């Protein structure tokens, strides 16, 4: 099994990243470079999370070998020398460990990785992820949003917009470089410069890490506890719906304003104008329905006249192009988030209705359009779904919330005490050392993975929970846009390395913080010796994580939410009048959307019933046309012989036309609020002319007397 576990995990993690990217991204619509950059970023970050436990177990095994060698060397020391040093406290733990090691031999872990592999592996993973998060992904994100029409223009705009990122990084790196340069005892070398760069990146990452972690450690357990309170969760969903609808309406209005400006520019610049190619590029970024409207209003037969009108400049078109990209992206984001929130609200209302069901069968208001799979047919039946949604789920969430609360308390305690090695106060270090005595490598790896996964969940979910970062989102079913994918990859690469380094400090595997002469992991070895920057290793890395206590207290009492609510940013506060008004508004919005869905579903059911009863009208009409045409060929001579024959057939033909129109026409819902709200009518009006071109003139007058 030498190195086999590493190879297996590398392959498994790649397919895991590919599966998640396929779930959240869209392989058919999004650009290949965006998908490749996001896949590489996710893959590298997942590798760090999955491979670091193997590095820890391998390091523990190497430390065991070193301790046995020291025990063998101590056995050759004379008894007199041993008695003289018996009172030395610094040697006593080593002797006790040697006595324990004399009774046990080192067991090689099942996932042992040979020497020389992990340093190269971590070096490639770390530096590739840093290039992605600081250079490539921000550049790609700005490049995609740039309004330039040429590659040179897009590159120039991307470099200017990323000057903040590059300037921040260079400022931290330059400050540390000056500190080391003026120190009289240090002489800069390439290794020390590399350490300064890594330290600067980890310092910036740790600064963000503690801020996000302090919020997530409290909010994630509380969110699961609130999820077990269905009334509370449904009310909060109504509140979110009201706020999101306001943002959605604003995005639609902004998009319409931008499209109106595009229409004016498109009509003023004709097909043979030198700037027309830029207009065509802008039109391709517009939604399809707006493209069709603008295409119908084009008068391409008119030539442009330089003396007749004033035309926009290329710079103004670049600005307009950027506005179009932003408006379309914002409109798509709010639309997707609204659909997700609407589905969640409908599901919560269904759960509230089914709780009082005596049949113990879960009934959905709107059945899924997709056919049920084998899981729904055989395992997750309506009865099982009722017991899970109405009885078991809330208790499961409560137990999970308690477990996560204990986990959060352990993290907060360990963050404040991990610098103490004698006695060992960090709970995670205690658990790892207990497993180390029994060489339980599987437990060590699982404990490391679960802890890192919990920390990552607290940090990353915070970014997508906080209202300030609502510009980005992750939505399943291929509904995440390219900008959010790039942002997530950039964020993961920026925060995962310092998070894992902080975890190694929690379990006392980072000698720069624990100050113990123990075997280092290969991951910490590539980070360089922190003795080059002792004020960071002995100061910032130790005392700054204690700030997490203050952040957790502030999050528990919702101080940030209350401050934002006082400043005018509507937040979910239970005793606020504004919150009650938004809840009522959200409830009405959900009710309106449900009525709209019900009308659409009723229309589809009526159409299906008509087709089942009378068949497909278009096929029958085409067959009758073919039969009539053949009959007219065979009996054409009878038209002149019997002039009344063609009039005797006219009445029946008119009756059949009326029947066909009645079959094809969409039944109206007179119980609806307004006929214009029914999207089926608009759809029917679009396709009528294509179905019955010969009767288009008489169709509008057929029901005039009704």
C-alpha positions in Angstrom: 0.0 0.0 0.0 3.0 2.3 -0.3 1.7 5.4 -1.9 -1.5 3.7 -3.1 -3.7 5.6 -0.8 -2.3 8.9 -2.2 -2.9 7.9 -5.8 -6.4 6.7 -5.0 -7.4 9.9 -3.2 -5.9 12.0 -6.0 -8.2 10.3 -8.6 -11.3 10.3 -6.3 -10.9 13.9 -5.4 -10.6 14.9 -9.1 -13.9 13.1 -9.9 -15.5 14.7 -6.8 -14.5 18.2 -8.0 -15.7 17.4 -11.5 -19.1 16.1 -10.2 -19.6 19.3 -8.1 -18.6 21.5 -11.0 -21.1 19.7 -13.2 -23.8 20.1 -10.5 -23.3 23.8 -10.0 -21.9 24.9 -13.4 -23.1 24.5 -16.9 -20.7 22.7 -19.3 -22.7 23.6 -22.4 -23.1 27.3 -21.9 -20.1 28.5 -19.9 -16.7 29.2 -21.4 -14.1 26.4 -21.3 -11.5 28.6 -19.6 -13.9 29.5 -16.8 -14.7 25.8 -16.2 -11.1 24.8 -16.4 -10.0 27.5 -13.9 -12.7 26.7 -11.5 -12.2 23.0 -11.7 -8.4 23.4 -11.1 -9.0 25.7 -8.1 -11.6 23.3 -6.5 -9.5 20.3 -7.2 -6.4 21.8 -5.5 -8.3 22.9 -2.5 -10.0 19.5 -2.1 -6.6 17.9 -2.4 -5.3 19.9 0.6 -8.3 18.9 2.7 -8.2 15.2 1.8 -4.4 14.6 1.7 -3.4 16.5 4.8 -4.7 13.8 7.2 -2.5 11.3 5.4 0.5 13.7 5.9 -0.4 13.9 9.6 -0.5 10.1 10.1 2.8 9.6 8.1 4.5 12.3 10.3 3.3 10.6 13.5 4.8 7.3 12.2 8.1 9.0 11.4 8.1 10.6 14.9 7.6 7.2 16.4 10.7 5.9 14.5 12.8 8.9 15.7 11.6 8.2 19.3 12.6 4.6 19.1 16.0 5.6 17.8 16.4 8.0 20.7 15.4 5.2 23.1 18.0 2.9 21.6 20.7 5.6 22.2 19.5 6.3 25.7 19.8 2.6 26.6 23.6 2.8 26.0 23.9 5.6 28.6 25.4 4.5 31.9 23.1 4.1 34.9 25.1 6.7 36.8 24.5 9.4 34.2 20.9 8.5 34.0 20.5 8.9 37.8 22.2 12.3 37.7 19.7 13.6 35.1 16.6 12.1 36.8 15.7 15.4 38.4 15.8 17.4 35.2 12.2 18.1 34.2 13.0 18.7 30.6 14.4 15.1 30.2 11.8 13.3 32.3 9.0 13.3 29.7 11.5 11.9 27.2 12.4 9.1 29.5 8.8 8.2 30.2 8.1 8.2 26.5 11.2 6.0 26.0 9.9 3.5 28.6 6.5 3.4 26.8 8.2 2.9 23.4 10.3 0.0 24.8 7.0 -1.9 25.2 5.5 -1.1 21.8 6.9 -1.1 18.3 6.0 1.4 15.6 3.2 0.2 13.2 3.3 1.6 9.7 0.0 3.3 8.8 -2.1 1.8 6.0 -1.8 5.1 4.1 2.0 5.5 4.6 3.6 7.8 1.9 7.3 7.3 1.2 9.8 10.0 1.8 10.3 12.6 -0.8 6.8 12.5 -2.3 4.9 14.8 0.0 7.2 17.9 -0.2 7.1 17.9 -4.0 3.4 17.3 -3.9 2.6 20.1 -1.5 4.9 22.5 -3.3 3.1 21.9 -6.6 -0.3 22.2 -5.0 0.4 25.3 -3.0 2.2 27.4 -5.6 -0.4 26.5 -8.3 -3.2 27.5 -6.0 -1.5 30.7 -5.1 -1.0 31.6 -8.7 -4.7 30.9 -9.3 -6.0 33.0 -6.4 -3.7 36.0 -6.8 -3.1 36.2 -10.5 -5.2 34.0 -12.9 -8.7 33.9 -11.4 -8.9 37.6 -10.5 -7.6 38.4 -14.0 -10.1 36.1 -15.6 -13.0 37.5 -13.6 -12.1 41.1 -14.5 -11.4 40.1 -18.1 -14.9 38.5 -18.4 -16.6 41.7 -17.0 -14.6 44.1 -19.1 -16.5 46.0 -21.7 -13.6 46.2 -24.1 -14.1 44.8 -27.7 -10.5 43.8 -28.2 -8.2 41.5 -26.3 -5.8 44.3 -25.6 -8.6 46.5 -24.2 -9.9 43.7 -22.0 -6.4 42.9 -20.7 -5.7 46.6 -19.9 -9.0 46.9 -18.0 -8.4 43.7 -16.1 -5.0 44.8 -15.0 -6.3 48.2 -13.8 -9.2 46.6 -11.8 -6.8 44.1 -10.1 -4.4 46.8 -9.0 -6.1 46.6 -5.6 -5.4 42.9 -5.2 -1.9 43.2 -6.4 -1.3 46.4 -4.4 -2.5 44.8 -1.1 -0.3 41.8 -1.6 2.7 43.8 -2.5 2.2 46.1 0.4 2.2 43.3 2.9 5.1 41.6 1.2 7.1 44.9 0.9 6.6 45.7 4.6 7.8 42.3 5.7 10.7 42.5 3.3 11.8 45.9 4.7 11.5 44.5 8.2 13.8 41.6 7.4 16.2 43.8 5.4 16.9 46.2 8.2 17.4 43.5 10.8 21.2 43.3 11.4 21.3 39.5 12.1 19.5 38.4 9.0 20.8 38.0 5.5 18.2 37.6 2.8 18.3 34.6 0.6 15.9 33.0 -1.9 14.6 30.7 0.8 13.9 33.6 3.1 12.2 35.6 0.4 10.0 32.6 -0.4 9.1 32.3 3.3 8.2 36.0 3.4 5.9 35.6 0.5 4.2 32.6 2.0 3.9 34.3 5.3 2.3 37.4 3.7 -0.3 35.3 1.9 -1.0 33.3 5.1 -1.3 36.5 7.2 -3.9 37.9 4.8 -5.7 34.6 4.7 -5.7 34.3 8.5 -7.0 37.8 8.9 -10.1 36.9 6.8 -10.3 33.4 8.3 -10.9 34.5 11.9 -13.5 37.0 10.9 -15.5 34.5 8.8 -15.0 31.7 11.3 -16.3 33.7 14.2 -19.6 34.1 12.4 -19.9 30.6 11.1 -19.2 28.8 14.4 -22.3 30.3 15.9 -24.5 30.8 12.8 -24.3 27.2 11.4 -25.5 25.4 14.6 -28.1 28.1 15.1 -29.3 27.7 11.5 -29.9 24.0 12.0 -31.7 24.7 15.3 -34.0 27.2 13.6 -34.5 24.7 10.7 -36.2 22.4 13.3 -38.7 25.3 14.1 -40.8 25.2 10.9 -42.8 28.2 11.8 -39.7 30.3 12.3 -38.1 29.1 9.1 -41.3 29.8 7.1 -41.6 33.3 8.4 -37.9 34.0 7.7 -38.5 32.7 4.2 -41.3 35.1 3.7 -39.0 37.9 4.9 -36.3 36.9 2.4 -38.9 36.7 -0.4 -40.0 40.3 0.2 -36.4 41.6 0.2 -35.4 39.5 -2.8 -38.5 40.6 -4.9 -37.4 44.2 -4.3 -34.0 43.5 -5.6 -35.4 41.4 -8.5 -37.7 44.3 -9.5 -34.8 46.7 -9.3 -32.6 44.4 -11.5 -35.4 44.0 -14.1 -35.9 47.8 -14.2 -32.2 48.3 -14.5 -32.0 45.8 -17.3 -34.9 47.5 -19.2 -33.2 50.8 -18.9 -29.9 49.4 -20.3 -31.8 47.6 -23.1 -33.5 50.8 -24.0 -30.2 52.6 -24.3 -28.9 49.7 -26.4 -31.9 50.0 -28.7 -31.4 53.7 -29.3 -27.7 53.2 -30.1 -28.5 50.2 -32.3 -31.1 52.2 -34.3 -28.8 55.1 -34.7 -25.8 53.1 -36.0 -26.7 51.3 -39.3 -25.3 48.1 -40.7 -22.5 49.8 -42.7 -21.2 52.0 -39.9 -17.6 51.3 -38.7 -18.9 50.9 -35.1 -21.7 48.4 -36.1 -19.5 45.4 -35.2 -19.3 46.7 -31.6 -23.1 47.0 -31.5 -23.5 43.4 -32.7 -21.1 42.3 -30.0 -23.3 44.1 -27.4 -26.5 42.6 -28.8 -25.1 39.1 -28.5 -24.8 39.7 -24.7 -28.4 40.8 -24.4 -31.2 38.3 -23.5 -32.8 36.5 -26.4 -36.2 38.2 -26.1 -34.6 41.6 -26.3 -32.5 40.6 -29.3 -35.7 39.5 -31.1 -37.4 42.9 -30.4 -34.4 44.9 -31.5 -34.1 42.7 -34.6 -37.6 43.4 -35.7 -37.1 47.2 -35.4 -33.9 47.2 -37.5 -34.0 49.2 -40.8 -30.8 47.9 -42.3 -31.7 49.2 -45.7 -30.9 52.7 -44.6 -27.3 53.9 -45.0 -25.7 56.0 -42.4 -24.8 59.6 -42.9 -22.0 61.1 -41.0 -23.5 64.6 -41.3 -27.0 63.7 -40.2 -26.6 62.3 -36.7 -24.1 62.4 -33.8 -22.8 58.9 -33.1 -21.4 57.5 -29.9 -17.7 57.1 -29.4 -16.0 53.8 -29.0 -15.3 54.6 -25.3 -19.0 55.1 -24.6 -19.7 51.8 -26.3 -17.2 50.1 -24.0 -19.0 51.6 -21.0 -22.4 50.5 -22.4 -21.0 47.0 -23.0 -19.9 46.7 -19.4 -23.3 47.9 -18.2 -25.0 45.3 -20.3 -22.8 42.5 -18.9 -23.5 43.7 -15.3 -27.2 44.1 -15.8 -27.7 40.7 -17.4 -25.6 39.0 -14.8 -27.6 40.7 -12.0 -30.9 39.9 -13.6 -30.0 36.2 -14.0 -28.7 36.1 -10.4 -31.9 37.5 -8.9 -34.1 35.3 -11.1 -32.3 32.1 -10.0 -32.3 33.1 -6.4 -36.0 33.8 -6.6 -36.8 30.4 -8.1 -34.8 28.7 -5.3 -36.4 30.7 -2.6 -39.9 30.2 -4.1 -39.3 26.4 -4.2 -38.2 26.5 -0.6 -41.2 28.5 0.6 -43.7 26.1 -1.3 -42.0 23.1 0.3 -42.2 24.6 3.8 -45.9 25.4 3.3 -46.5 21.8 2.1 -44.8 20.5 5.2 -47.1 22.7 7.4 -50.2 21.4 5.6 -49.1 17.7 5.7 -48.4 17.8 9.5 -52.2 17.4 10.2 -52.7 14.7 7.6 -54.4 11.5 8.9 -53.3 9.4 5.9 -49.6 9.9 6.7 -49.0 10.4 3.0 -46.9 13.4 1.9 -48.8 15.4 -0.8 -47.0 18.1 -2.8 -48.8 21.2 -4.0 -47.0 21.0 -7.3 -45.7 17.5 -8.3 -42.4 17.4 -9.9 -42.4 17.5 -13.7 -39.6 14.9 -13.9 -40.7 11.3 -13.7 -39.9 9.6 -10.3 -36.8 7.5 -10.2 -36.2 4.2 -8.5 -35.3 6.0 -5.2 -38.7 7.7 -5.0 -40.6 4.6 -6.2 -39.1 2.0 -3.8 -37.3 3.8 -0.9 -38.5 7.4 -0.5 -42.2 6.7 -0.9 -44.8 9.3 0.1 -45.2 7.5 3.5 -41.5 7.6 4.2 -41.4 11.2 3.1 -44.2 12.1 5.5 -42.5 10.5 8.5 -39.2 12.2 7.6 -40.5 15.7 6.8 -43.1 15.9 9.5 -41.6 13.9 12.4 -38.0 12.8 12.2 -36.4 15.7 10.4 -36.9 18.3 13.1 -35.4 16.0 15.8 -32.5 15.1 13.5 -31.8 18.8 13.1 -31.9 19.4 16.8 -29.5 16.7 17.6 -27.2 17.8 14.7 -27.4 21.4 16.1 -26.3 20.2 19.5 -23.4 18.2 18.1 -22.2 21.2 16.0 -22.5 23.4 19.0 -20.2 21.2 21.0 -17.8 21.2 18.0 -17.9 25.0 17.9 -17.2 25.3 21.6 -14.2 22.9 21.1 -12.9 25.0 18.3 -13.2 28.3 20.2 -11.5 26.8 23.3 -8.7 25.3 21.2 -8.1 28.6 19.3 -7.5 30.3 22.6 -5.3 27.7 24.2 -3.4 25.9 21.3 -0.2 27.8 22.2 0.0 26.0 25.6 2.0 22.7 25.2 2.5 22.0 28.9 -0.1 21.2 29.9 -1.9 20.5 26.6 -5.1 22.5 26.7 -6.2 22.2 23.1 -8.9 19.6 22.9 -8.0 18.5 19.3 -4.3 18.1 20.4 -5.5 15.9 23.3 -7.6 13.6 21.1 -4.8 13.2 18.5 -2.2 12.4 21.2 -4.5 9.8 22.7 -4.9 8.1 19.4 -1.1 8.5 18.7 -0.3 6.3 21.8 -2.4 3.4 20.3 -1.2 4.0 16.7 -4.9 4.3 15.7 -4.0 5.9 12.4 -7.5 5.5 10.9 -9.0 7.5 13.8 -6.4 10.2 13.4 -7.1 10.6 9.7 -10.9 10.7 10.2 -10.6 13.1 13.1 -8.4 15.4 11.0 -10.6 15.3 8.0 -13.8 15.9 10.0 -12.3 18.9 11.8 -10.9 20.5 8.6 -14.2 19.9 6.9 -16.1 21.6 9.7 -13.8 24.6 9.7 -14.1 24.9 5.9 -17.9 24.7 6.1 -18.0 27.4 8.7 -15.7 29.7 6.7 -17.0 29.2 3.2 -20.7 29.2 4.0 -20.3 32.5 5.8 -19.3 34.2 2.6 -22.5 33.1 0.9 -24.7 33.8 3.9 -23.6 37.4 4.7 -25.8 39.9 2.8 -22.8 42.0 1.7 -21.5 39.1 -0.4 -25.0 38.3 -1.9 -23.6 39.3 -5.3 -22.2 35.8 -5.5 -24.1 32.5 -5.0 -23.8 28.8 -5.5 -27.0 27.2 -7.0 -27.3 23.6 -7.9 -28.9 22.2 -11.1 -26.4 24.1 -13.3 -27.7 27.6 -12.3 -24.5 29.1 -10.9 -23.1 31.9 -13.1 -19.4 32.1 -14.3 -18.6 35.0 -11.9 -19.7 33.1 -8.8 -17.7 30.0 -9.9 -14.6 32.1 -10.4 -15.1 33.8 -7.1 -15.6 30.5 -5.2 -12.4 29.1 -6.7 -10.4 32.2 -5.8 -11.8 32.2 -2.3 -11.1 28.5 -1.7 -7.5 28.9 -2.9 -6.9 31.9 -0.7 -8.4 30.6 2.6 -7.7 26.8 2.5 -3.8 27.0 3.0 -4.0 29.2 6.1 -7.0 27.3 7.5 -5.0 24.0 7.3 -2.0 25.7 8.8 -4.2 26.9 11.7 -5.5 23.4 12.1 -2.0 22.0 12.4 -1.4 24.5 15.1 -4.5 23.3 17.0 -3.2 19.7 17.1 0.4 20.9 17.9 1.9 19.7 14.6 3.3 23.1 13.7 6.7 23.6 15.5 6.8 27.3 14.7 3.8 27.8 17.1 4.1 24.9 19.6 7.9 25.4 19.9 8.4 21.6 20.2 11.3 19.7 18.6 9.1 17.2 16.8 9.0 15.9 13.3 7.2 18.4 11.0 4.6 17.6 8.5 5.6 18.0 4.8 2.9 20.6 4.6 4.6 22.9 7.2 8.0 22.3 5.8 7.2 24.0 2.5 5.8 27.0 4.5 9.4 27.8 5.7 10.7 28.6 9.1 8.7 31.3 10.9 11.8 32.2 12.8 12.6 34.6 9.9 9.5 36.6 11.0 9.3 35.8 14.7 6.9 38.7 15.6 4.3 37.0 13.4 4.9 33.5 14.6 5.0 34.5 18.3 2.5 37.3 18.1 0.0 37.5 15.3 -0.5 33.7 14.7 -1.0 33.1 18.5 -3.0 36.1 19.8 -5.1 37.1 16.8 -7.2 33.9 16.8 -8.3 34.8 20.3 -10.5 37.5 18.6 -12.8 34.7 17.6 -14.3 34.8 21.1 -15.5 38.4 20.7 -16.8 37.6 17.2 -18.8 34.6 18.5 -20.4 36.6 21.3 -21.3 39.4 18.8 -22.8 36.9 16.5 -24.8 35.1 19.2 -26.5 38.3 20.3 -26.9 39.4 16.6 -25.2 42.7 17.3 -24.2 43.1 13.6 -27.8 42.4 12.5 -29.2 44.9 14.9 -26.7 47.6 13.9 -27.5 47.2 10.2 -31.2 47.3 11.0 -30.7 50.6 12.9 -28.8 52.0 9.9 -31.7 51.3 7.5 -30.7 47.9 6.1 -33.7 45.7 6.7 -32.7 42.7 8.7 -34.7 39.9 10.2 -35.4 41.1 13.7 -38.4 39.6 15.5 -39.6 42.6 17.4 -39.4 45.1 14.5 -42.5 46.5 12.8 -40.6 46.7 9.4 -39.9 42.9 9.7 -43.7 42.2 10.2 -44.6 44.3 7.2 -42.0 42.5 5.0 -43.2 39.1 6.3 -46.8 39.9 5.2 -45.6 41.2 1.9 -43.5 38.0 1.3 -46.5 35.8 2.2 -48.6 37.6 -0.4 -45.8 37.3 -3.0 -45.6 33.5 -2.4 -49.4 33.2 -2.7 -49.4 35.1 -6.0 -46.7 32.9 -7.4 -48.5 29.8 -6.4 -51.7 31.0 -8.1 -49.6 31.7 -11.2 -48.2 28.2 -11.1 -51.6 26.7 -10.5 -53.0 28.5 -13.6 -50.1 27.1 -15.7 -50.6 23.6 -14.4 -54.4 23.8 -15.0 -53.8 24.9 -18.5 -51.4 22.1 -19.2 -53.9 19.6 -17.7 -56.7 20.9 -19.9 -54.5 20.8 -23.0 -53.6 17.2 -22.1 -57.2 16.2 -21.7 -58.2 17.8 -25.1 -55.4 15.9 -26.8 -56.4 12.6 -25.1 -60.0 13.1 -26.1 -59.7 14.4 -29.6 -56.1 13.6 -30.5 -53.6 16.0 -32.0 -55.7 18.6 -34.0 -52.8 19.5 -36.3 -52.2 15.9 -37.3 -55.9 15.4 -38.0 -56.1 18.6 -39.9 -53.1 17.7 -42.1 -54.5 14.2 -42.8 -57.8 15.7 -43.8 -56.1 18.2 -46.0 -54.2 15.3 -47.8 -57.5 13.3 -48.1 -59.4 16.3 -49.4 -56.7 17.1 -51.9 -56.7 13.5 -53.3 -60.4 13.5 -53.4 -60.5 16.7 -55.4 -58.1 15.2 -57.9 -60.2 12.1 -58.4 -63.6 13.9 -58.7 -62.6 17.1 -60.3 -64.9 16.4 -63.2 -68.0 16.4 -60.9 -67.5 20.1 -60.0 -68.7 21.1 -63.5 -71.3 18.4 -63.8 -73.0 19.1 -60.5 -72.5 22.8 -59.5 -74.2 22.3 -56.2 -71.8 19.6 -55.0 -69.1 22.0 -53.9 -71.6 24.1 -51.9 -73.0 21.0 -50.2 -69.6 20.3 -48.8 -68.9 23.9 -47.7 -71.2 23.8 -44.7 -69.6 20.7 -43.2 -66.1 22.1 -43.9 -66.9 25.2 -42.0 -68.2 23.2 -39.1 -65.0 21.2 -39.0 -63.0 24.4 -39.1 -64.9 25.6 -36.1 -64.4 22.3 -34.2 -60.7 22.4 -35.0 -60.3 25.9 -33.7 -62.2 25.0 -30.5 -59.9 22.0 -30.0 -56.8 24.0 -30.5 -57.7 27.2 -28.6 -56.6 27.4 -25.0 -59.4 27.4 -22.5 -59.6 30.6 -20.6 -59.4 30.8 -16.9 -62.2 33.3 -15.9 -61.3 32.8 -12.2 -57.8 34.4 -12.7 -57.1 37.9 -11.6 -56.5 39.1 -15.1 -56.2 37.5 -18.5 -52.9 39.2 -19.2 -51.2 37.4 -16.4 -51.7 34.0 -18.0 -48.6 33.2 -20.0 -50.4 30.5 -21.9 -52.4 33.2 -23.8 -49.3 34.9 -25.0 -47.8 31.6 -26.1 -51.0 30.7 -28.0 -51.0 34.1 -29.7 -47.5 33.6 -30.9 -48.1 30.2 -32.5 -51.5 30.7 -34.0 -50.4 32.2 -37.2 -48.0 29.4 -37.8 -50.6 26.7 -37.2 -53.4 28.0 -39.4 -52.2 30.5 -41.9 -55.2 30.1 -44.2 -57.7 30.9 -41.4 -55.8 33.7 -39.8 -58.2 36.3 -41.2 -61.4 34.7 -40.0 -60.1 33.5 -36.6 -60.3 36.9 -34.9 -64.0 37.2 -35.9 -65.2 33.7 -35.1 -66.3 34.5 -31.5 -67.4 38.1 -32.1 -71.0 37.3 -31.2 -70.2 35.4 -28.1 
